[in-house]
């Protein structure tokens, strides 16, 4: 485990999130949104979550960027209760199953994780915190919460042959553990009720490899 103490997010990182949302969504070939209108749509969506008193947690790429310098992302990813789906502002549902949904809120693509999944409910309840985002308050998953979600997704990504996305998730986990160390055994213990033993064993190997890479980096 990286022995260095956790580093707080820089004051400019949250400001950079606005540019990430703008650049990512404007990267869609069909998008004709300008910077101001896109950022205003994002801000209004977030304010609506607070106005409607919808319990939520930001996860995914934008959540990672709250804590470390990371990759670009095209989506807003949220944990919510499925019962609150109809209360999302101007949300146009595209796909839905028991645990996930995706759709659009104006120009914004929104991916949803439902608390019907016990792990998602646990992250929302115990691994999230209120943070400033685009001039308003947004509940965001903490580094351990984000890591848990990334680890939970990894076995399915590998079984699907989605190696590129799995590699991105592993990089996110490495960066988060570098800046915000977490105990690997505690993470695996939390995941144990939600995954079969074979997946837990595979994730133990992933975390061992990541810890080895972090320890190797600390030698320089």
Protein Blocks (a to p, Z undefined) as FASTA:
>chain_A
ZZbdcddddfklmmmmmmmmmmmmmmpmklccdfklmmmmmmmmmmmmmmnopacddehj
llmmmmmccdddfbdcddddfklmmmpghiacfbdcfkbccddehjbccddddfkbmklm
mmmmmmcccddeehiacddddfklmmmmmmmmmmmmmmnopaklmmmmmmmmmmmmmmmg
cdfklmmmmmmmmpcfklmmmmmmmmmmmmmmmmmmmmZZ
